[in-house]
Amino acid sequence: TKTMLHTRREVVPFNQIQGITSTNVCAYSNGDDHFFSLERHYYHGIFLGFKWECIEFARRWLLMSKSCIFSNIPHAADIWNQLRTLERVTDGKQISLTLHLNGSFEKPKRDSLLIYPRSSALPFGHIAVICDVIPGYIRVAEQNYEYYNWSDNYSRQIPLLYKNNCYYIEDEHEVSGWMTIEDDENLEPLDETKLDLVLKQYQQTNPIGTFERCIIPNKNTHLTFSWLNENDKAEKLFMDLYGSDLIRTDTNTLPYYKANQDLLLNIGGVSNELHDMFLNATNYVLQRDELLKKFCIPEIFWSKIRQSWLNEKNLTMTGRFDLAFNGQEIKVFEYNADSAAALFETSIIQEKWAQKLNFERTFMSGFQIHHILVKNWKKLSSIKRVHILIDEDQEELLTAYYMQN
């Protein structure tokens, strides 16, 4: 008899390295298909995209491997129709791209860009780098496709078929084709000892953004539309606590706060960075008995805390930063890690409020929270029973009802 061993592939957490190409370009995990980090990534002042989207990797790979960049195209699928040239950042020279439809007479080449169109599985398309071509396969490097550690210096290999004198890349998703780079063999990696040669037109500062208090005037009558679901325990409790008016009873105006996109993105980036800093600080304390004593934690619990940290630190459910913004800088007051305060209001109430008022917005402040909570609970799917501990506090009961949903 033959014994088959099956190993479960572990998802690489967001912001951690999945693999490194043969040209020493790292690919980072985005965590899952639906997560958007809100964090811009700059490399030596050159904007590459958002962490860790597929376009960010393609632009960073081109910059580090070829000293080239391409214009900011938000969605990978649009690269096929909109991109025809790269630009070398040291002299601005335009480098032509040649398109090859899947099913081309010409065989795919190493260091080409592989483009996928939009589909139900890839709503924004996808871009990868062909890093090798071997008999019957191409090998690609990429981000935001799968979230496992690479087994080699590429993420996966895809069948390459030759039939009727044409080459077909046979992936599970439709492929638009590949784009080869003109004079590719003469393009050199970015020399990081000579960054002064990078043209200023390719470098930019990260704008901090704006935050303002706005008012919709002349709301002389209370709006008491049926905008919440009385059959939902959490929404019913919210109505019992705060009423069903869409505006406060002490004003005839409708105030709200508006952050522009730059500030929204900077808050996302700062929050990710701060979260990592707090994790590192926690890890530092847990490794030192003399520091644990300063937190007045009884020694009997130390081993259990350390074991939990070792096995479960990536199972964080939520956290809330208290931040200050003076128009120029974002600073942290405190981090309420695993805090649930204002969770229901941010993820559900604000969005329903905006929908009922036909309020014009791009994003609400909690636009990803509900999805991330669902994802985090799925991580705990092996746990059969969950205990939610609350004080005799109506706000905590509100959150408990929401979590039960």
C-alpha positions as CSV (number, residue, x, y, z in Angstrom):
1,T,0.0,0.0,0.0
2,K,1.1,3.6,-0.6
3,T,0.5,6.3,2.0
4,M,-0.5,9.7,0.6
5,L,0.5,12.7,2.7
6,H,-1.6,15.8,2.2
7,T,-0.3,19.1,3.5
8,R,-2.5,22.2,3.9
9,R,-1.1,25.2,2.2
10,E,-1.1,28.2,4.5
11,V,-2.1,31.6,3.2
12,V,0.7,34.1,3.6
13,P,-0.6,37.1,5.6
14,F,-0.9,40.6,4.1
15,N,2.4,42.5,3.7
16,Q,4.6,39.4,4.0
17,I,6.9,38.1,1.2
18,Q,5.5,35.2,-0.9
19,G,8.5,34.8,-3.1
20,I,11.5,36.4,-4.8
21,T,12.2,36.4,-8.5
22,S,15.5,35.5,-10.1
23,T,16.1,39.2,-10.5
24,N,15.6,39.8,-6.8
25,V,12.2,41.4,-6.9
26,C,10.0,40.5,-4.0
27,A,6.3,39.6,-4.3
28,Y,4.1,40.4,-1.3
29,S,0.9,38.9,-0.2
30,N,-2.3,40.9,-0.5
31,G,-4.0,38.4,1.9
32,D,-7.1,37.7,-0.3
33,D,-8.8,38.6,-3.5
34,H,-11.1,41.2,-2.1
35,F,-8.8,43.2,0.2
36,F,-7.7,46.7,-0.9
37,S,-5.0,48.1,1.4
38,L,-5.6,51.8,0.7
39,E,-1.8,52.1,0.9
40,R,0.2,53.7,-1.9
41,H,3.6,52.4,-2.5
42,Y,6.5,54.6,-3.6
43,Y,10.0,53.3,-4.4
44,H,12.7,56.0,-4.3
45,G,9.9,58.6,-4.8
46,I,8.4,56.8,-7.8
47,F,4.7,55.8,-7.4
48,L,4.2,52.1,-8.2
49,G,0.6,51.5,-7.2
50,F,-1.3,50.2,-4.2
51,K,0.1,47.5,-1.9
52,W,0.0,44.7,-3.0
53,E,-1.9,44.7,-6.3
54,C,-0.8,43.0,-9.4
55,I,0.0,46.3,-11.2
56,E,2.2,47.4,-8.3
57,F,4.3,44.3,-8.8
58,A,4.6,44.7,-12.6
59,R,5.6,48.3,-12.3
60,R,8.1,47.6,-9.5
61,W,9.6,44.6,-11.5
62,L,10.0,46.8,-14.6
63,L,11.6,49.6,-12.5
64,M,14.1,47.3,-10.7
65,S,14.8,45.0,-13.6
66,K,14.7,47.4,-16.6
67,S,14.8,50.9,-15.2
68,C,11.5,51.5,-16.8
69,I,8.0,52.5,-15.7
70,F,4.6,52.8,-17.3
71,S,1.8,55.3,-16.9
72,N,-0.7,54.9,-14.1
73,I,-3.4,52.6,-15.4
74,P,-5.7,51.7,-12.5
75,H,-6.9,48.3,-13.8
76,A,-4.8,45.6,-15.3
77,A,-7.3,44.6,-18.0
78,D,-7.0,48.1,-19.5
79,I,-3.3,47.8,-20.0
80,W,-3.9,45.7,-23.1
81,N,-5.7,48.5,-24.9
82,Q,-4.1,51.6,-23.3
83,L,-0.4,50.8,-23.0
84,R,2.0,50.9,-25.9
85,T,5.2,52.2,-24.5
86,L,7.4,52.1,-21.4
87,E,9.5,55.1,-20.2
88,R,13.1,54.7,-18.9
89,V,13.3,56.8,-15.7
90,T,16.9,57.9,-16.2
91,D,16.5,59.6,-19.6
92,G,12.8,59.5,-20.5
93,K,13.4,57.3,-23.5
94,Q,10.2,55.6,-24.7
95,I,10.4,51.8,-25.2
96,S,7.9,50.3,-27.5
97,L,5.7,47.3,-26.5
98,T,4.6,44.7,-29.1
99,L,1.2,43.0,-28.5
100,H,0.8,39.3,-29.2
101,L,-2.7,37.9,-29.0
102,N,-3.0,34.5,-27.3
103,G,-2.7,32.2,-30.3
104,S,0.1,34.2,-31.9
105,F,2.6,32.8,-34.4
106,E,5.4,34.1,-32.2
107,K,6.4,32.1,-29.1
108,P,6.2,33.9,-25.7
109,K,9.5,35.4,-24.6
110,R,11.0,35.7,-21.1
111,D,10.5,39.2,-19.5
112,S,7.2,39.8,-21.3
113,L,4.0,41.1,-19.7
114,L,1.1,38.6,-19.6
115,I,-2.3,40.3,-19.6
116,Y,-5.7,39.0,-18.6
117,P,-9.1,40.6,-19.4
118,R,-11.9,41.2,-17.0
119,S,-14.0,38.2,-16.0
120,S,-16.3,37.2,-13.1
121,A,-13.2,35.7,-11.3
122,L,-10.9,38.6,-12.3
123,P,-13.2,41.7,-12.3
124,F,-10.2,44.1,-12.9
125,G,-8.2,41.7,-15.0
126,H,-4.7,40.7,-14.1
127,I,-1.0,41.2,-15.1
128,A,1.9,38.9,-14.6
129,V,5.5,38.8,-15.7
130,I,6.7,35.9,-17.8
131,C,10.0,35.1,-16.1
132,D,10.8,31.9,-18.0
133,V,9.7,29.8,-21.0
134,I,10.4,26.0,-20.9
135,P,9.2,23.2,-23.0
136,G,5.4,23.0,-22.7
137,Y,5.1,25.8,-20.1
138,I,5.7,29.4,-19.2
139,R,6.6,30.5,-15.7
140,V,5.2,33.7,-14.2
141,A,5.9,36.0,-11.3
142,E,2.9,38.0,-9.9
143,Q,1.0,39.5,-7.0
144,N,-2.6,39.3,-5.9
145,Y,-3.4,36.1,-7.6
146,E,-2.7,33.3,-5.1
147,Y,-1.5,33.9,-1.6
148,Y,0.8,30.9,-0.9
149,N,4.6,30.8,-0.6
150,W,6.4,30.2,-3.9
151,S,8.2,26.9,-4.2
152,D,10.9,28.5,-6.5
153,N,11.7,31.9,-8.0
154,Y,8.3,32.0,-9.8
155,S,4.7,31.9,-8.6
156,R,3.4,29.2,-10.9
157,Q,3.8,27.6,-14.3
158,I,1.1,27.6,-17.0
159,P,0.8,25.2,-20.0
160,L,2.0,26.5,-23.3
161,L,0.5,24.7,-26.3
162,Y,1.7,24.8,-29.9
163,K,-1.1,23.9,-32.4
164,N,-1.9,25.0,-36.0
165,N,1.5,26.9,-36.0
166,C,0.3,29.1,-33.1
167,Y,1.2,29.4,-29.4
168,Y,-1.6,29.3,-26.8
169,I,-1.2,30.0,-23.1
170,E,-3.8,27.6,-21.6
171,D,-4.6,29.1,-18.1
172,E,-7.7,28.5,-16.1
173,H,-8.7,32.1,-16.9
174,E,-8.9,33.7,-20.4
175,V,-5.6,35.3,-21.5
176,S,-5.6,38.4,-23.7
177,G,-2.0,37.9,-24.7
178,W,1.5,39.0,-23.9
179,M,3.5,42.2,-24.5
180,T,7.1,42.0,-25.5
181,I,9.6,44.8,-24.7
182,E,11.6,46.4,-27.6
183,D,15.4,46.0,-27.2
184,D,14.7,44.2,-24.0
185,E,18.2,42.6,-23.7
186,N,19.9,46.1,-23.6
187,L,17.7,47.4,-20.8
188,E,19.6,47.4,-17.5
189,P,18.4,47.1,-13.9
190,L,18.0,50.3,-11.8
191,D,21.4,51.3,-10.4
192,E,20.5,52.2,-6.8
193,T,23.9,53.8,-6.3
194,K,23.0,56.4,-8.9
195,L,19.5,57.4,-8.0
196,D,20.4,61.0,-8.8
197,L,20.1,60.0,-12.4
198,V,16.3,59.4,-12.0
199,L,14.5,62.2,-13.6
200,K,12.4,64.4,-11.2
201,Q,9.4,64.0,-13.4
202,Y,9.0,60.4,-12.3
203,Q,9.3,61.2,-8.6
204,Q,6.5,62.7,-6.6
205,T,5.6,63.5,-3.0
206,N,2.7,61.8,-1.3
207,P,0.0,64.4,-0.7
208,I,-1.4,64.3,2.8
209,G,-5.0,65.2,2.0
210,T,-7.8,67.3,3.5
211,F,-10.5,66.9,6.2
212,E,-13.4,69.2,6.6
213,R,-16.7,69.6,8.4
214,C,-19.6,70.0,6.0
215,I,-23.3,70.9,6.6
216,I,-26.4,70.2,4.6
217,P,-28.6,73.2,5.6
218,N,-32.3,73.8,6.1
219,K,-33.4,70.4,7.4
220,N,-36.3,71.8,9.2
221,T,-38.3,68.6,9.6
222,H,-37.0,65.3,11.1
223,L,-36.5,62.6,8.6
224,T,-38.0,59.4,10.0
225,F,-38.1,57.1,7.0
226,S,-38.0,53.4,7.5
227,W,-34.3,53.1,6.9
228,L,-33.4,50.4,9.5
229,N,-34.6,46.8,9.7
230,E,-36.7,46.3,12.9
231,N,-36.4,42.5,12.4
232,D,-32.6,42.7,12.9
233,K,-31.7,42.6,16.6
234,A,-28.8,44.9,16.2
235,E,-30.6,47.5,14.1
236,K,-33.7,47.3,16.4
237,L,-31.5,48.0,19.5
238,F,-29.9,50.9,17.7
239,M,-33.3,52.4,17.1
240,D,-34.3,51.9,20.7
241,L,-31.2,53.6,21.9
242,Y,-30.9,56.5,19.5
243,G,-34.3,56.8,17.7
244,S,-35.0,56.5,14.0
245,D,-34.4,60.1,13.0
246,L,-31.8,60.6,10.3
247,I,-30.7,63.9,11.9
248,R,-30.1,64.9,15.5
249,T,-33.0,66.4,17.4
250,D,-30.9,69.5,18.5
251,T,-30.3,70.9,15.1
252,N,-32.0,71.7,11.8
253,T,-28.9,71.0,9.8
254,L,-27.2,67.8,8.7
255,P,-23.5,67.9,9.6
256,Y,-20.9,65.4,8.4
257,Y,-17.2,65.1,7.9
258,K,-15.5,64.6,4.6
259,A,-12.0,63.3,3.9
260,N,-10.6,63.5,0.4
261,Q,-9.1,60.4,-1.3
262,D,-5.5,61.4,-0.4
263,L,-6.3,61.5,3.3
264,L,-8.3,58.3,3.1
265,L,-5.3,56.5,1.5
266,N,-2.8,58.0,3.9
267,I,-4.9,56.9,6.9
268,G,-4.9,53.4,5.5
269,G,-1.2,53.4,5.0
270,V,-0.4,54.9,8.4
271,S,-2.8,52.4,10.1
272,N,-1.1,49.4,8.5
273,E,2.4,50.7,9.5
274,L,1.2,51.4,13.0
275,H,-0.4,48.0,13.4
276,D,3.0,46.4,12.5
277,M,4.8,48.6,15.0
278,F,2.4,47.6,17.7
279,L,2.8,43.9,16.8
280,N,6.6,44.3,17.0
281,A,6.4,46.1,20.3
282,T,4.1,43.3,21.7
283,N,6.5,40.7,20.5
284,Y,9.4,42.5,22.1
285,V,7.6,42.6,25.5
286,L,6.5,39.0,25.4
287,Q,10.1,37.9,25.0
288,R,11.3,39.7,28.2
289,D,10.1,38.7,31.6
290,E,11.2,42.0,33.2
291,L,8.9,43.9,30.8
292,L,5.9,41.6,31.3
293,K,6.2,42.3,35.1
294,K,5.7,46.1,34.3
295,F,2.3,45.3,32.8
296,C,1.3,43.6,36.1
297,I,0.2,40.4,34.3
298,P,0.3,37.5,36.8
299,E,3.1,35.1,35.9
300,I,0.7,32.1,35.9
301,F,-0.7,33.5,32.6
302,W,2.6,34.2,30.8
303,S,2.9,30.8,29.1
304,K,-0.7,30.8,27.8
305,I,-0.3,34.4,26.5
306,R,3.0,33.4,24.7
307,Q,1.4,30.3,23.3
308,S,-1.6,32.3,22.0
309,W,0.7,34.9,20.5
310,L,2.7,32.2,18.8
311,N,-0.2,30.4,17.2
312,E,-2.9,33.1,16.9
313,K,-1.5,36.5,16.4
314,N,-2.7,36.6,12.8
315,L,-6.3,36.0,13.9
316,T,-6.9,39.6,14.9
317,M,-10.6,40.4,14.5
318,T,-10.6,44.2,14.6
319,G,-8.7,47.1,16.0
320,R,-9.4,50.8,16.3
321,F,-6.8,53.6,16.2
322,D,-7.5,57.0,17.8
323,L,-5.7,59.3,15.4
324,A,-5.0,63.1,15.3
325,F,-4.7,65.1,12.2
326,N,-3.6,68.8,12.1
327,G,-3.7,69.2,8.3
328,Q,-0.1,68.2,7.9
329,E,0.6,65.1,10.0
330,I,-1.2,62.1,11.2
331,K,-0.4,61.0,14.8
332,V,-1.6,58.2,17.0
333,F,-3.1,58.7,20.4
334,E,-3.7,55.0,21.2
335,Y,-4.5,51.6,19.7
336,N,-7.6,49.9,20.9
337,A,-6.5,46.5,19.7
338,D,-9.4,44.0,19.4
339,S,-11.8,46.7,20.4
340,A,-15.4,46.5,19.1
341,A,-16.5,50.1,20.0
342,A,-18.4,51.9,17.1
343,L,-18.0,48.8,14.9
344,F,-21.7,48.4,14.1
345,E,-22.2,52.1,13.5
346,T,-19.2,52.3,11.1
347,S,-19.9,49.2,9.1
348,I,-23.7,49.2,8.8
349,I,-25.4,52.4,10.1
350,Q,-23.3,55.0,8.2
351,E,-23.8,53.2,4.9
352,K,-27.6,52.9,5.4
353,W,-27.7,56.5,6.4
354,A,-25.9,57.6,3.3
355,Q,-28.1,55.4,1.0
356,K,-31.3,56.8,2.5
357,L,-30.2,60.4,2.0
358,N,-28.9,59.7,-1.5
359,F,-25.6,61.0,-0.2
360,E,-22.9,61.5,-2.8
361,R,-19.8,59.6,-1.8
362,T,-17.0,57.5,-3.1
363,F,-16.2,55.5,0.0
364,M,-17.7,55.5,3.5
365,S,-15.2,55.3,6.3
366,G,-16.1,51.7,7.0
367,F,-16.5,50.4,3.5
368,Q,-14.4,47.3,4.0
369,I,-15.2,46.4,7.6
370,H,-18.2,44.1,7.1
371,H,-16.3,42.1,4.4
372,I,-13.2,41.8,6.6
373,L,-15.2,40.7,9.6
374,V,-16.9,37.9,7.5
375,K,-13.4,36.9,6.3
376,N,-12.0,36.8,9.8
377,W,-14.9,34.8,11.2
378,K,-14.3,32.3,8.3
379,K,-10.7,31.9,9.6
380,L,-12.2,30.6,12.8
381,S,-14.6,28.1,11.1
382,S,-13.0,25.2,12.9
383,I,-14.2,26.6,16.2
384,K,-17.6,25.2,17.0
385,R,-18.7,27.6,19.7
386,V,-17.8,31.3,20.3
387,H,-18.3,33.0,23.6
388,I,-18.9,36.8,23.4
389,L,-18.2,38.4,26.8
390,I,-19.8,41.8,27.4
391,D,-20.4,44.1,30.4
392,E,-23.8,45.5,31.3
393,D,-23.5,48.1,28.6
394,Q,-26.0,48.6,25.7
395,E,-23.2,49.5,23.3
396,E,-21.5,46.2,23.9
397,L,-24.8,44.4,23.5
398,L,-25.3,46.2,20.2
399,T,-21.9,44.9,19.0
400,A,-22.6,41.4,20.3
401,Y,-25.8,41.3,18.3
402,Y,-23.9,42.4,15.2
403,M,-21.2,39.8,15.7
404,Q,-23.9,37.1,16.0
405,N,-25.3,38.1,12.7
